[in-house]
Every structure is written in structure tokens, then in C-alpha cells.
């Protein structure tokens, strides 16, 4: 039976990462002690090494990650508007039947 998805606090994640880094415990040992999967622990450790002690937000994208998504959405909207205007111009340019 699959486990329910849990949301862990930043303090819990930081404590788990410190167990790996400071106490020199293996990822598997910390996973067993805290009843957490090994993959999330590895992800938390990588995030800690890249960004420091902070685990911002509740899993949402950072503002730097959000900018390309916003620009792609705007680009798609502008292309749709352009295509609609091209079709309208072709419709009104054709002679009436």
C-alpha cells in the first residue's frame, strides 16, 4: 500500500540534513530513524548544499524559476492573439460571395 504524501517543515528537513552531514550518518540510517524515504533525504541534502540552510516555501517555485514559466505563458497567449488576427484579416480581405 502506498504511503500518504507528507509535508515536512523546514526545521525537520534541516534536522535530517544535519544528521547526515554533522553526525556522519548514512542516508539509509537517517531514513530508517525518521521514517522518511531516502530520495527526499537526498533531495533535501542537495538543496541544503546548493542554497544553504533555507528551505523556502511549501514546494512552490522560486521567483527565479517562476519567471521562465510566466514568459512562456505570455508568449503562448501572444501567439494565439496573432493567429486570431491573421485569420480575421484574411476573412475580411476576401471578397464577399
Backbone atoms as SQL, in Angstrom:
CREATE TABLE atoms (id INTEGER PRIMARY KEY, chain TEXT, resi INTEGER, resn TEXT, atom TEXT, x REAL, y REAL, z REAL);
INSERT INTO atoms VALUES
  (1, 'A', 1, 'UNK', 'N', 0.842, -1.168, 0.000),
  (2, 'A', 1, 'UNK', 'CA', 0.000, 0.000, 0.000),
  (3, 'A', 1, 'UNK', 'C', 0.896, 1.243, 0.000),
  (4, 'A', 2, 'UNK', 'N', 0.637, 2.210, -0.879),
  (5, 'A', 2, 'UNK', 'CA', 1.478, 3.400, -0.942),
  (6, 'A', 2, 'UNK', 'C', 1.268, 4.273, 0.290),
  (7, 'A', 3, 'UNK', 'N', 2.361, 4.936, 0.674),
  (8, 'A', 3, 'UNK', 'CA', 2.303, 5.844, 1.822),
  (9, 'A', 3, 'UNK', 'C', 1.644, 7.143, 1.410),
  (10, 'A', 4, 'UNK', 'N', 1.019, 7.807, 2.385),
  (11, 'A', 4, 'UNK', 'CA', 0.436, 9.119, 2.112),
  (12, 'A', 4, 'UNK', 'C', 1.550, 10.144, 1.963),
  (13, 'A', 5, 'UNK', 'N', 1.329, 11.101, 1.126),
  (14, 'A', 5, 'UNK', 'CA', 2.313, 12.162, 0.922),
  (15, 'A', 5, 'UNK', 'C', 2.293, 13.078, 2.139),
  (16, 'A', 6, 'UNK', 'N', 3.471, 13.373, 2.652),
  (17, 'A', 6, 'UNK', 'CA', 3.543, 14.230, 3.832),
  (18, 'A', 6, 'UNK', 'C', 4.270, 15.523, 3.477),
  (19, 'A', 7, 'UNK', 'N', 3.942, 16.555, 4.225),
  (20, 'A', 7, 'UNK', 'CA', 4.654, 17.821, 4.069),
  (21, 'A', 7, 'UNK', 'C', 5.449, 18.041, 5.342),
  (22, 'A', 8, 'UNK', 'N', 6.738, 18.107, 5.193),
  (23, 'A', 8, 'UNK', 'CA', 7.618, 18.258, 6.333),
  (24, 'A', 8, 'UNK', 'C', 8.044, 19.712, 6.465),
  (25, 'A', 9, 'UNK', 'N', 8.211, 20.138, 7.695),
  (26, 'A', 9, 'UNK', 'CA', 8.606, 21.521, 7.949),
  (27, 'A', 9, 'UNK', 'C', 10.069, 21.728, 7.597),
  (28, 'A', 10, 'UNK', 'N', 10.432, 22.981, 7.441),
  (29, 'A', 10, 'UNK', 'CA', 11.825, 23.314, 7.131),
  (30, 'A', 10, 'UNK', 'C', 12.741, 22.890, 8.270),
  (31, 'A', 11, 'UNK', 'N', 12.260, 23.003, 9.505),
  (32, 'A', 11, 'UNK', 'CA', 13.076, 22.604, 10.658),
  (33, 'A', 11, 'UNK', 'C', 13.361, 21.105, 10.635),
  (34, 'A', 12, 'UNK', 'N', 12.339, 20.311, 10.291),
  (35, 'A', 12, 'UNK', 'CA', 12.511, 18.867, 10.212),
  (36, 'A', 12, 'UNK', 'C', 13.526, 18.501, 9.134),
  (37, 'A', 13, 'UNK', 'N', 13.403, 19.149, 7.979),
  (38, 'A', 13, 'UNK', 'CA', 14.333, 18.883, 6.881),
  (39, 'A', 13, 'UNK', 'C', 15.754, 19.256, 7.268),
  (40, 'A', 14, 'UNK', 'N', 15.896, 20.399, 7.920),
  (41, 'A', 14, 'UNK', 'CA', 17.219, 20.850, 8.341),
  (42, 'A', 14, 'UNK', 'C', 17.814, 19.887, 9.361),
  (43, 'A', 15, 'UNK', 'N', 16.998, 19.416, 10.292),
  (44, 'A', 15, 'UNK', 'CA', 17.459, 18.450, 11.282),
  (45, 'A', 15, 'UNK', 'C', 17.921, 17.160, 10.604),
  (46, 'A', 16, 'UNK', 'N', 17.160, 16.692, 9.627),
  (47, 'A', 16, 'UNK', 'CA', 17.516, 15.462, 8.920),
  (48, 'A', 16, 'UNK', 'C', 18.832, 15.631, 8.171),
  (49, 'A', 17, 'UNK', 'N', 19.004, 16.763, 7.509),
  (50, 'A', 17, 'UNK', 'CA', 20.240, 17.004, 6.760),
  (51, 'A', 17, 'UNK', 'C', 21.421, 17.111, 7.709),
  (52, 'A', 18, 'UNK', 'N', 21.228, 17.746, 8.849),
  (53, 'A', 18, 'UNK', 'CA', 22.323, 17.862, 9.823),
  (54, 'A', 18, 'UNK', 'C', 22.706, 16.502, 10.393),
  (55, 'A', 19, 'UNK', 'N', 21.744, 15.590, 10.494),
  (56, 'A', 19, 'UNK', 'CA', 22.074, 14.229, 10.947),
  (57, 'A', 19, 'UNK', 'C', 23.015, 13.569, 9.940),
  (58, 'A', 20, 'UNK', 'N', 22.799, 13.840, 8.671),
  (59, 'A', 20, 'UNK', 'CA', 23.636, 13.244, 7.628),
  (60, 'A', 20, 'UNK', 'C', 25.008, 13.914, 7.603),
  (61, 'A', 21, 'UNK', 'N', 25.017, 15.247, 7.647),
  (62, 'A', 21, 'UNK', 'CA', 26.282, 15.965, 7.485),
  (63, 'A', 21, 'UNK', 'C', 27.090, 16.042, 8.774),
  (64, 'A', 22, 'UNK', 'N', 26.464, 16.420, 9.878),
  (65, 'A', 22, 'UNK', 'CA', 27.205, 16.634, 11.124),
  (66, 'A', 22, 'UNK', 'C', 27.513, 15.332, 11.856),
  (67, 'A', 23, 'UNK', 'N', 26.522, 14.453, 11.938),
  (68, 'A', 23, 'UNK', 'CA', 26.708, 13.209, 12.683),
  (69, 'A', 23, 'UNK', 'C', 27.303, 12.099, 11.818),
  (70, 'A', 24, 'UNK', 'N', 27.486, 12.387, 10.544),
  (71, 'A', 24, 'UNK', 'CA', 28.079, 11.437, 9.593),
  (72, 'A', 24, 'UNK', 'C', 27.301, 10.123, 9.523),
  (73, 'A', 25, 'UNK', 'N', 25.967, 10.212, 9.627),
  (74, 'A', 25, 'UNK', 'CA', 25.131, 9.030, 9.469),
  (75, 'A', 25, 'UNK', 'C', 24.824, 8.840, 7.990),
  (76, 'A', 26, 'UNK', 'N', 24.563, 7.617, 7.600),
  (77, 'A', 26, 'UNK', 'CA', 24.222, 7.351, 6.206),
  (78, 'A', 26, 'UNK', 'C', 22.785, 7.798, 5.942),
  (79, 'A', 27, 'UNK', 'N', 22.492, 8.011, 4.677),
  (80, 'A', 27, 'UNK', 'CA', 21.149, 8.409, 4.279),
  (81, 'A', 27, 'UNK', 'C', 20.151, 7.318, 4.667),
  (82, 'A', 28, 'UNK', 'N', 20.535, 6.076, 4.473),
  (83, 'A', 28, 'UNK', 'CA', 19.641, 4.965, 4.812),
  (84, 'A', 28, 'UNK', 'C', 19.352, 4.929, 6.310),
  (85, 'A', 29, 'UNK', 'N', 20.359, 5.177, 7.137),
  (86, 'A', 29, 'UNK', 'CA', 20.169, 5.161, 8.590),
  (87, 'A', 29, 'UNK', 'C', 19.228, 6.278, 9.034),
  (88, 'A', 30, 'UNK', 'N', 19.424, 7.472, 8.503),
  (89, 'A', 30, 'UNK', 'CA', 18.552, 8.598, 8.854),
  (90, 'A', 30, 'UNK', 'C', 17.132, 8.329, 8.358),
  (91, 'A', 31, 'UNK', 'N', 17.001, 7.752, 7.175),
  (92, 'A', 31, 'UNK', 'CA', 15.681, 7.426, 6.632),
  (93, 'A', 31, 'UNK', 'C', 14.949, 6.455, 7.558),
  (94, 'A', 32, 'UNK', 'N', 15.653, 5.447, 8.060),
  (95, 'A', 32, 'UNK', 'CA', 15.030, 4.491, 8.980),
  (96, 'A', 32, 'UNK', 'C', 14.647, 5.164, 10.293),
  (97, 'A', 33, 'UNK', 'N', 15.536, 5.996, 10.833),
  (98, 'A', 33, 'UNK', 'CA', 15.271, 6.637, 12.117),
  (99, 'A', 33, 'UNK', 'C', 14.084, 7.602, 12.048),
  (100, 'A', 34, 'UNK', 'N', 13.977, 8.330, 10.952),
  (101, 'A', 34, 'UNK', 'CA', 12.939, 9.353, 10.838),
  (102, 'A', 34, 'UNK', 'C', 11.701, 8.879, 10.079),
  (103, 'A', 35, 'UNK', 'N', 11.740, 7.661, 9.573),
  (104, 'A', 35, 'UNK', 'CA', 10.639, 7.096, 8.771),
  (105, 'A', 35, 'UNK', 'C', 10.329, 7.991, 7.565),
  (106, 'A', 36, 'UNK', 'N', 11.403, 8.296, 6.845),
  (107, 'A', 36, 'UNK', 'CA', 11.313, 9.120, 5.631),
  (108, 'A', 36, 'UNK', 'C', 12.012, 8.352, 4.522),
  (109, 'A', 37, 'UNK', 'N', 11.593, 8.562, 3.288),
  (110, 'A', 37, 'UNK', 'CA', 12.246, 7.909, 2.163),
  (111, 'A', 37, 'UNK', 'C', 13.659, 8.436, 1.938),
  (112, 'A', 38, 'UNK', 'N', 14.474, 7.610, 1.318),
  (113, 'A', 38, 'UNK', 'CA', 15.856, 8.013, 1.052),
  (114, 'A', 38, 'UNK', 'C', 15.941, 9.099, -0.017),
  (115, 'A', 39, 'UNK', 'N', 15.074, 9.019, -1.022),
  (116, 'A', 39, 'UNK', 'CA', 15.128, 10.017, -2.100),
  (117, 'A', 39, 'UNK', 'C', 14.837, 11.432, -1.610),
  (118, 'A', 40, 'UNK', 'N', 13.799, 11.643, -0.772),
  (119, 'A', 40, 'UNK', 'CA', 13.617, 13.004, -0.257),
  (120, 'A', 40, 'UNK', 'C', 14.819, 13.490, 0.551),
  (121, 'A', 41, 'UNK', 'N', 15.427, 12.597, 1.317),
  (122, 'A', 41, 'UNK', 'CA', 16.606, 12.996, 2.089),
  (123, 'A', 41, 'UNK', 'C', 17.737, 13.447, 1.180),
  (124, 'A', 42, 'UNK', 'N', 17.940, 12.733, 0.100),
  (125, 'A', 42, 'UNK', 'CA', 18.991, 13.127, -0.851),
  (126, 'A', 42, 'UNK', 'C', 18.660, 14.478, -1.492),
  (127, 'A', 43, 'UNK', 'N', 17.383, 14.676, -1.811),
  (128, 'A', 43, 'UNK', 'CA', 16.956, 15.947, -2.393),
  (129, 'A', 43, 'UNK', 'C', 17.162, 17.085, -1.411),
  (130, 'A', 44, 'UNK', 'N', 16.815, 16.867, -0.135),
  (131, 'A', 44, 'UNK', 'CA', 16.992, 17.899, 0.883),
  (132, 'A', 44, 'UNK', 'C', 18.470, 18.214, 1.077),
  (133, 'A', 45, 'UNK', 'N', 19.307, 17.175, 1.078),
  (134, 'A', 45, 'UNK', 'CA', 20.742, 17.396, 1.260),
  (135, 'A', 45, 'UNK', 'C', 21.299, 18.213, 0.093),
  (136, 'A', 46, 'UNK', 'N', 20.871, 17.879, -1.122),
  (137, 'A', 46, 'UNK', 'CA', 21.346, 18.619, -2.300),
  (138, 'A', 46, 'UNK', 'C', 20.899, 20.075, -2.239),
  (139, 'A', 47, 'UNK', 'N', 19.633, 20.310, -1.853),
  (140, 'A', 47, 'UNK', 'CA', 19.126, 21.678, -1.730),
  (141, 'A', 47, 'UNK', 'C', 19.879, 22.438, -0.648),
  (142, 'A', 48, 'UNK', 'N', 20.204, 21.767, 0.435),
  (143, 'A', 48, 'UNK', 'CA', 20.951, 22.396, 1.524),
  (144, 'A', 48, 'UNK', 'C', 22.342, 22.782, 1.052),
  (145, 'A', 49, 'UNK', 'N', 22.982, 21.907, 0.287),
  (146, 'A', 49, 'UNK', 'CA', 24.332, 22.196, -0.206),
  (147, 'A', 49, 'UNK', 'C', 24.330, 23.325, -1.228),
  (148, 'A', 50, 'UNK', 'N', 23.273, 23.407, -2.037),
  (149, 'A', 50, 'UNK', 'CA', 23.211, 24.438, -3.079),
  (150, 'A', 50, 'UNK', 'C', 22.792, 25.798, -2.532),
  (151, 'A', 51, 'UNK', 'N', 21.775, 25.810, -1.638),
  (152, 'A', 51, 'UNK', 'CA', 21.196, 27.074, -1.195),
  (153, 'A', 51, 'UNK', 'C', 21.510, 27.436, 0.245),
  (154, 'A', 52, 'UNK', 'N', 22.121, 26.551, 0.980),
  (155, 'A', 52, 'UNK', 'CA', 22.382, 26.835, 2.388),
  (156, 'A', 52, 'UNK', 'C', 21.304, 26.249, 3.273),
  (157, 'A', 53, 'UNK', 'N', 21.082, 26.852, 4.400),
  (158, 'A', 53, 'UNK', 'CA', 20.201, 26.289, 5.417),
  (159, 'A', 53, 'UNK', 'C', 18.725, 26.497, 5.119),
  (160, 'A', 54, 'UNK', 'N', 18.375, 27.287, 4.135),
  (161, 'A', 54, 'UNK', 'CA', 16.973, 27.633, 3.909),
  (162, 'A', 54, 'UNK', 'C', 16.271, 26.604, 3.034),
  (163, 'A', 55, 'UNK', 'N', 15.042, 26.291, 3.411),
  (164, 'A', 55, 'UNK', 'CA', 14.124, 25.502, 2.582),
  (165, 'A', 55, 'UNK', 'C', 12.886, 26.372, 2.401),
  (166, 'A', 56, 'UNK', 'N', 12.900, 27.269, 1.412),
  (167, 'A', 56, 'UNK', 'CA', 11.833, 28.254, 1.315),
  (168, 'A', 56, 'UNK', 'C', 10.513, 27.655, 0.850),
  (169, 'A', 57, 'UNK', 'N', 9.429, 28.230, 1.349),
  (170, 'A', 57, 'UNK', 'CA', 8.095, 27.930, 0.856),
  (171, 'A', 57, 'UNK', 'C', 7.627, 26.527, 1.129),
  (172, 'A', 58, 'UNK', 'N', 6.566, 26.170, 0.455),
  (173, 'A', 58, 'UNK', 'CA', 5.954, 24.856, 0.596),
  (174, 'A', 58, 'UNK', 'C', 6.067, 24.088, -0.710),
  (175, 'A', 59, 'UNK', 'N', 7.220, 24.104, -1.314),
  (176, 'A', 59, 'UNK', 'CA', 7.428, 23.357, -2.536),
  (177, 'A', 59, 'UNK', 'C', 7.105, 24.121, -3.802),
  (178, 'A', 60, 'UNK', 'N', 6.684, 25.366, -3.688),
  (179, 'A', 60, 'UNK', 'CA', 6.391, 26.162, -4.866),
  (180, 'A', 60, 'UNK', 'C', 7.673, 26.623, -5.539),
  (181, 'A', 61, 'UNK', 'N', 7.568, 27.071, -6.766),
  (182, 'A', 61, 'UNK', 'CA', 8.781, 27.520, -7.467),
  (183, 'A', 61, 'UNK', 'C', 9.319, 28.814, -6.870),
  (184, 'A', 62, 'UNK', 'N', 10.613, 28.962, -6.950),
  (185, 'A', 62, 'UNK', 'CA', 11.233, 30.211, -6.517),
  (186, 'A', 62, 'UNK', 'C', 10.933, 31.272, -7.565),
  (187, 'A', 63, 'UNK', 'N', 11.053, 32.549, -7.222),
  (188, 'A', 63, 'UNK', 'CA', 10.785, 33.594, -8.220),
  (189, 'A', 63, 'UNK', 'C', 11.656, 33.463, -9.464),
  (190, 'A', 64, 'UNK', 'N', 12.893, 32.995, -9.292),
  (191, 'A', 64, 'UNK', 'CA', 13.770, 32.813, -10.456),
  (192, 'A', 64, 'UNK', 'C', 13.265, 31.686, -11.351),
  (193, 'A', 65, 'UNK', 'N', 12.681, 30.643, -10.755),
  (194, 'A', 65, 'UNK', 'CA', 12.132, 29.534, -11.539),
  (195, 'A', 65, 'UNK', 'C', 10.787, 29.902, -12.152),
  (196, 'A', 66, 'UNK', 'N', 10.086, 30.837, -11.527),
  (197, 'A', 66, 'UNK', 'CA', 8.753, 31.209, -11.981),
  (198, 'A', 66, 'UNK', 'C', 8.798, 32.115, -13.209),
  (199, 'A', 67, 'UNK', 'N', 9.848, 32.899, -13.364),
  (200, 'A', 67, 'UNK', 'CA', 9.947, 33.850, -14.473),
  (201, 'A', 67, 'UNK', 'C', 9.882, 33.172, -15.848),
  (202, 'A', 68, 'UNK', 'N', 10.664, 32.115, -16.125),
  (203, 'A', 68, 'UNK', 'CA', 10.549, 31.473, -17.446),
  (204, 'A', 68, 'UNK', 'C', 9.151, 30.900, -17.707),
  (205, 'A', 69, 'UNK', 'N', 8.491, 30.359, -16.667),
  (206, 'A', 69, 'UNK', 'CA', 7.142, 29.823, -16.842),
  (207, 'A', 69, 'UNK', 'C', 6.179, 30.945, -17.215),
  (208, 'A', 70, 'UNK', 'N', 6.299, 32.079, -16.541),
  (209, 'A', 70, 'UNK', 'CA', 5.431, 33.216, -16.828),
  (210, 'A', 70, 'UNK', 'C', 5.660, 33.731, -18.247),
  (211, 'A', 71, 'UNK', 'N', 6.922, 33.797, -18.669),
  (212, 'A', 71, 'UNK', 'CA', 7.237, 34.278, -20.019),
  (213, 'A', 71, 'UNK', 'C', 6.738, 33.312, -21.095),
  (214, 'A', 72, 'UNK', 'N', 6.833, 32.004, -20.847),
  (215, 'A', 72, 'UNK', 'CA', 6.306, 31.032, -21.821),
  (216, 'A', 72, 'UNK', 'C', 4.796, 31.165, -21.958),
  (217, 'A', 73, 'UNK', 'N', 4.098, 31.375, -20.838),
  (218, 'A', 73, 'UNK', 'CA', 2.647, 31.540, -20.886),
  (219, 'A', 73, 'UNK', 'C', 2.271, 32.808, -21.652),
  (220, 'A', 74, 'UNK', 'N', 2.990, 33.893, -21.412),
  (221, 'A', 74, 'UNK', 'CA', 2.729, 35.142, -22.122),
  (222, 'A', 74, 'UNK', 'C', 3.010, 34.983, -23.612),
  (223, 'A', 75, 'UNK', 'N', 4.083, 34.272, -23.943),
  (224, 'A', 75, 'UNK', 'CA', 4.438, 34.028, -25.338),
  (225, 'A', 75, 'UNK', 'C', 3.325, 33.232, -26.030),
  (226, 'A', 76, 'UNK', 'N', 2.796, 32.211, -25.380),
  (227, 'A', 76, 'UNK', 'CA', 1.719, 31.407, -25.966),
  (228, 'A', 76, 'UNK', 'C', 0.464, 32.261, -26.180),
  (229, 'A', 77, 'UNK', 'N', 0.144, 33.118, -25.213),
  (230, 'A', 77, 'UNK', 'CA', -1.029, 33.985, -25.339),
  (231, 'A', 77, 'UNK', 'C', -0.860, 34.950, -26.511),
  (232, 'A', 78, 'UNK', 'N', 0.322, 35.537, -26.651),
  (233, 'A', 78, 'UNK', 'CA', 0.563, 36.477, -27.747),
  (234, 'A', 78, 'UNK', 'C', 0.517, 35.784, -29.106),
  (235, 'A', 79, 'UNK', 'N', 1.029, 34.562, -29.184),
  (236, 'A', 79, 'UNK', 'CA', 0.948, 33.819, -30.447),
  (237, 'A', 79, 'UNK', 'C', -0.495, 33.524, -30.824),
  (238, 'A', 80, 'UNK', 'N', -1.322, 33.158, -29.831),
  (239, 'A', 80, 'UNK', 'CA', -2.737, 32.884, -30.101),
  (240, 'A', 80, 'UNK', 'C', -3.437, 34.146, -30.599),
  (241, 'A', 81, 'UNK', 'N', -3.140, 35.294, -29.989),
  (242, 'A', 81, 'UNK', 'CA', -3.728, 36.557, -30.441),
  (243, 'A', 81, 'UNK', 'C', -3.297, 36.880, -31.865),
  (244, 'A', 82, 'UNK', 'N', -2.016, 36.663, -32.169),
  (245, 'A', 82, 'UNK', 'CA', -1.509, 36.938, -33.511),
  (246, 'A', 82, 'UNK', 'C', -2.209, 36.052, -34.541),
  (247, 'A', 83, 'UNK', 'N', -2.349, 34.762, -34.226),
  (248, 'A', 83, 'UNK', 'CA', -3.001, 33.838, -35.147),
  (249, 'A', 83, 'UNK', 'C', -4.456, 34.239, -35.386),
  (250, 'A', 84, 'UNK', 'N', -5.142, 34.656, -34.327),
  (251, 'A', 84, 'UNK', 'CA', -6.527, 35.088, -34.473),
  (252, 'A', 84, 'UNK', 'C', -6.626, 36.323, -35.358),
  (253, 'A', 85, 'UNK', 'N', -5.729, 37.271, -35.172),
  (254, 'A', 85, 'UNK', 'CA', -5.751, 38.487, -36.001),
  (255, 'A', 85, 'UNK', 'C', -5.430, 38.173, -37.459),
  (256, 'A', 86, 'UNK', 'N', -4.515, 37.243, -37.705),
  (257, 'A', 86, 'UNK', 'CA', -4.201, 36.851, -39.079),
  (258, 'A', 86, 'UNK', 'C', -5.428, 36.230, -39.753),
  (259, 'A', 87, 'UNK', 'N', -6.146, 35.374, -39.033),
  (260, 'A', 87, 'UNK', 'CA', -7.350, 34.750, -39.598),
  (261, 'A', 87, 'UNK', 'C', -8.434, 35.789, -39.859),
  (262, 'A', 88, 'UNK', 'N', -8.590, 36.748, -38.944),
  (263, 'A', 88, 'UNK', 'CA', -9.600, 37.793, -39.123),
  (264, 'A', 88, 'UNK', 'C', -9.251, 38.666, -40.326),
  (265, 'A', 89, 'UNK', 'N', -7.992, 39.002, -40.479),
  (266, 'A', 89, 'UNK', 'CA', -7.570, 39.831, -41.612),
  (267, 'A', 89, 'UNK', 'C', -7.805, 39.097, -42.933),
  (268, 'A', 90, 'UNK', 'N', -7.526, 37.791, -42.958),
  (269, 'A', 90, 'UNK', 'CA', -7.746, 37.014, -44.179),
  (270, 'A', 90, 'UNK', 'C', -9.249, 36.915, -44.483),
  (271, 'A', 91, 'UNK', 'N', -10.080, 36.803, -43.468),
  (272, 'A', 91, 'UNK', 'CA', -11.514, 36.701, -43.661),
  (273, 'A', 91, 'UNK', 'C', -12.083, 37.995, -44.249),
  (274, 'A', 92, 'UNK', 'N', -11.657, 39.126, -43.653),
  (275, 'A', 92, 'UNK', 'CA', -12.204, 40.398, -44.132),
  (276, 'A', 92, 'UNK', 'C', -11.588, 40.854, -45.439),
  (277, 'A', 93, 'UNK', 'N', -10.429, 40.308, -45.809),
  (278, 'A', 93, 'UNK', 'CA', -9.792, 40.692, -47.065),
  (279, 'A', 93, 'UNK', 'C', -10.376, 39.932, -48.253),
  (280, 'A', 94, 'UNK', 'N', -11.023, 38.806, -47.989),
  (281, 'A', 94, 'UNK', 'CA', -11.593, 38.013, -49.089),
  (282, 'A', 94, 'UNK', 'C', -12.862, 38.692, -49.599),
  (283, 'A', 95, 'UNK', 'N', -13.113, 38.604, -50.922),
  (284, 'A', 95, 'UNK', 'CA', -14.325, 39.242, -51.496),
  (285, 'A', 95, 'UNK', 'C', -15.582, 38.513, -51.022),
  (286, 'A', 96, 'UNK', 'N', -16.685, 39.236, -50.852),
  (287, 'A', 96, 'UNK', 'CA', -17.925, 38.578, -50.418),
  (288, 'A', 96, 'UNK', 'C', -18.450, 37.631, -51.500),
  (289, 'A', 97, 'UNK', 'N', -19.114, 36.577, -51.108),
  (290, 'A', 97, 'UNK', 'CA', -19.613, 35.608, -52.076),
  (291, 'A', 97, 'UNK', 'C', -21.043, 35.881, -52.434);
